[in-house]
């Protein structure tokens, strides 16, 4: 008696628990897959390409028409997901993932033509509506969820990194105070600054981490050069020893040394700079320190 023929493999079944791989027209939230390959169908995503509400600082003119123009800032971004859950066994996981409250977490999506094709926002669930009707009884459970992102930018899903070295090594010698006579010599060879490219449409905020490996450094500074513009961030009276971690988060305006704030040691003339769209360069310098001092830069391209 011949064995029964092998049935062809039908591949993985649609499930919200299938892994997110960044395939076009899919998204993920709280570990659940949304879209193609999932039992949760994305019917509509609203708000990703909408302009966020504007926070205006215009002031009223007294006894005159019009306003005094101020600076406009973007408010939060609201994204509304309309989903259709086709598997009642996975519905509890869907409801749990989209429970309101908690900390912001990533909503990642791969929608062609939106923010480079693969992007993310950090958001929280503010509303969730599930209607119990005939469609619900028939197995078509529609859920509408409102996500609110306090940062309205759409960020690239992939984080970019670069390493920047001190442009002209100090050789462990301080440059101030100057002593005479001093020898100009040929000097060390200047090191090229790396390109920091923001492929998006609006400014993005970098995070810079400096960890000396060979010795102590004093008063580090960072200069962003974009076109003809230069923006400089510097510390004063700050020493960073071997193995210490100095982290400068430009977006949050936070500088920490081994987790402790050093905000009081930021030079008053400093600028908490962002990275404009296009190519920029970043320069690192120290008042005193050994050769080989580097800093690691992290950023994501951003769209609005």
C-alpha positions in Angstrom: 0.0 0.0 0.0 1.4 3.3 -1.1 1.8 6.1 1.6 -0.5 9.1 1.2 1.0 12.0 -0.8 2.6 14.8 1.2 0.5 17.9 1.4 2.2 21.1 0.3 3.3 23.4 3.0 1.0 26.4 3.4 3.5 28.4 5.3 3.0 30.2 8.6 -0.6 31.0 9.4 -1.6 34.7 9.9 -1.1 35.6 13.5 -0.6 38.7 15.5 2.3 36.9 17.2 4.3 36.4 14.0 7.5 38.4 14.1 7.7 41.9 12.6 10.3 42.0 9.9 9.7 45.4 8.3 7.8 44.1 5.3 5.8 46.8 3.4 2.4 47.7 4.8 3.1 46.2 8.2 3.5 47.6 11.7 4.2 46.5 15.2 3.1 47.6 18.7 3.8 45.9 22.0 5.2 42.8 20.3 2.2 42.3 18.0 2.3 42.2 14.2 -0.2 44.4 12.5 -1.0 44.1 8.8 0.0 41.4 6.2 0.9 38.1 7.8 -1.2 38.9 10.9 -4.7 38.1 12.0 -5.0 41.8 12.8 -5.8 43.8 9.6 -4.9 47.5 9.4 -7.9 49.1 7.8 -6.7 52.7 8.2 -3.8 54.7 9.8 -4.6 58.4 10.2 -2.3 61.1 11.6 1.1 60.0 10.4 1.3 62.6 7.6 -0.9 65.2 9.3 0.7 68.3 10.7 0.6 68.3 14.5 -1.3 71.1 16.3 0.7 74.3 16.5 1.6 75.9 19.9 1.7 79.6 19.0 3.4 82.3 21.1 1.8 85.2 19.2 0.8 88.0 21.6 -2.2 90.3 21.3 -1.7 94.0 20.5 -3.3 96.4 22.9 -5.8 98.8 21.3 -4.6 97.8 17.8 -5.6 95.1 15.2 -3.5 92.0 14.8 -0.9 90.2 16.9 2.8 90.4 17.7 4.3 87.4 15.9 6.0 84.9 18.1 7.6 81.5 17.5 5.5 78.6 16.5 6.2 75.2 18.0 4.7 71.8 17.2 2.5 70.0 19.7 2.0 66.3 20.2 1.1 64.0 17.3 -2.1 61.9 17.4 -2.2 58.7 15.3 -5.4 56.7 15.0 -5.3 53.0 14.1 -8.4 51.3 12.8 -7.9 47.5 13.0 -9.9 44.4 12.3 -9.2 41.4 14.5 -10.0 38.1 12.7 -9.0 35.6 15.4 -10.9 35.6 18.7 -8.2 33.6 20.4 -5.7 36.5 19.9 -8.2 39.3 20.8 -7.2 39.3 24.6 -3.5 39.9 23.6 -4.6 42.7 21.3 -6.7 44.4 24.0 -3.8 44.0 26.5 -1.2 45.5 24.1 -3.4 48.5 23.5 -4.4 49.2 27.1 -4.2 52.9 27.8 -1.5 54.4 30.0 2.0 53.4 30.8 5.3 54.7 29.4 5.8 55.7 25.8 7.0 52.8 23.6 7.7 52.4 19.9 5.1 52.1 17.2 7.2 50.9 14.2 5.8 50.8 10.7 6.9 50.1 7.2 4.6 52.2 4.9 6.2 53.0 1.5 6.5 56.7 0.9 6.2 57.6 4.6 9.4 58.7 6.4 11.8 56.7 4.3 9.7 53.6 4.2 10.6 52.3 7.7 10.1 54.5 10.7 8.8 54.8 14.3 7.2 57.1 16.8 7.3 56.9 20.6 3.7 57.0 21.9 1.1 56.0 24.5 -2.4 54.7 24.1 -4.9 57.4 25.0 -8.2 55.9 23.7 -9.4 52.4 22.6 -12.9 51.8 21.1 -14.2 48.3 20.4 -17.8 48.0 19.2 -19.8 44.9 20.0 -22.3 44.4 17.2 -23.2 41.9 14.5 -19.8 42.0 12.9 -18.2 41.3 16.3 -20.5 38.2 16.7 -19.5 37.1 13.2 -15.8 37.2 14.0 -15.0 40.7 12.6 -14.0 42.6 15.6 -13.1 46.2 14.8 -10.9 48.2 17.2 -10.0 51.9 16.9 -7.0 53.0 18.9 -5.6 56.5 19.5 -1.9 56.8 20.0 -0.4 60.1 21.2 3.3 60.9 20.7 4.7 63.8 22.7 7.5 64.1 20.1 5.7 64.8 16.8 8.6 63.7 14.6 8.7 60.5 12.6 12.1 58.9 13.2 14.0 56.4 11.1 13.6 52.8 12.4 17.4 52.4 12.0 19.7 54.4 14.3 22.7 55.9 12.7 26.1 56.0 14.4 29.5 57.7 13.9 32.7 58.1 15.8 34.4 61.5 16.0 38.0 62.0 17.2 39.8 65.1 18.4 40.7 67.0 15.3 44.2 67.9 16.4 45.6 65.5 19.2 46.9 67.3 22.2 49.5 64.7 23.1 48.4 64.8 26.7 49.5 68.5 27.0 47.2 71.4 27.9 46.9 74.2 25.3 46.3 76.9 28.0 48.0 78.8 29.5 50.4 79.5 26.7 54.1 79.7 27.6 56.8 81.5 25.7 58.8 80.8 23.8 56.5 78.1 22.2 57.3 75.9 19.2 54.7 75.9 16.4 56.5 73.1 14.6 54.7 71.1 12.0 52.1 69.9 14.5 50.0 66.7 14.4 47.9 65.9 11.4 44.4 67.1 11.6 41.7 64.4 11.5 38.8 64.6 9.2 35.4 65.1 10.9 32.8 62.4 10.1 29.6 63.1 8.1 26.5 63.2 10.2 23.7 62.9 7.6 20.0 63.5 8.4 18.1 62.0 5.5 14.8 63.4 6.8 13.0 66.7 6.4 13.3 68.3 9.8 16.1 68.7 12.5 16.9 65.7 14.7 18.6 65.6 18.0 21.8 63.6 18.5 23.1 61.8 21.6 26.9 61.9 22.2 28.8 59.5 24.5 32.4 60.2 25.4 34.3 57.5 27.3 38.1 58.0 27.6 40.1 54.8 27.3 43.6 55.9 28.1 43.5 58.8 30.5 41.7 61.9 31.8 40.3 64.6 29.6 39.4 68.2 30.5 36.6 70.4 29.3 35.4 68.6 26.1 33.6 70.6 23.4 31.6 69.7 20.3 31.0 71.8 17.2 28.4 71.0 14.6 29.2 72.5 11.1 26.4 72.7 8.6 27.0 74.7 5.5 28.4 78.0 6.8 26.8 77.7 10.2 28.7 76.5 13.3 27.1 75.6 16.6 29.3 74.8 19.6 28.6 73.0 22.9 31.2 73.1 25.6 31.8 72.2 29.2 33.8 74.2 31.8 35.6 72.8 34.8 34.7 69.3 33.8 37.1 66.4 34.1 36.3 63.0 32.6 38.5 60.1 33.8 39.5 56.8 32.2 36.4 54.6 32.0 34.0 57.4 32.9 30.9 57.9 30.7 29.9 61.4 29.7 26.6 61.5 27.9 25.2 64.6 26.2 21.5 64.3 25.1 20.9 67.3 23.0 17.2 66.8 22.6 16.5 66.5 26.4 19.2 69.1 27.2 20.8 66.7 29.6 24.5 66.1 30.3 25.5 63.4 32.8 28.7 61.9 34.0 28.3 58.3 35.1 24.6 59.0 35.4 24.9 62.2 37.6 23.9 65.5 36.1 26.6 68.0 35.1 24.2 70.7 33.8 25.9 73.3 36.0 29.2 72.8 34.1 27.8 73.7 30.7 29.4 76.8 29.3 26.9 79.7 29.2 27.7 80.4 25.6 26.9 76.8 24.6 24.1 75.8 22.1 22.1 72.6 22.5 22.3 71.9 18.8 20.2 69.7 16.5 21.2 68.2 13.2 19.5 69.9 10.2 18.4 67.9 7.1 21.3 67.0 4.9 25.0 66.4 5.6 26.8 68.0 8.6 30.1 67.4 10.3 30.8 67.1 14.0 34.1 68.2 15.6 35.4 67.1 19.0 38.0 69.0 21.0 39.3 68.9 24.6 41.3 71.5 26.6 43.6 68.7 27.8 43.8 65.0 27.2 45.7 62.1 25.6 45.8 61.2 22.0 43.1 58.9 20.7 40.1 60.6 22.4 36.9 59.8 20.6 33.2 60.2 21.0 30.3 58.1 19.7 27.4 59.9 18.1 23.9 58.4 17.7 21.0 59.9 15.8 17.9 59.0 13.7 16.8 60.8 10.6 13.5 62.7 11.3 10.5 63.8 9.3 7.5 65.9 10.1 
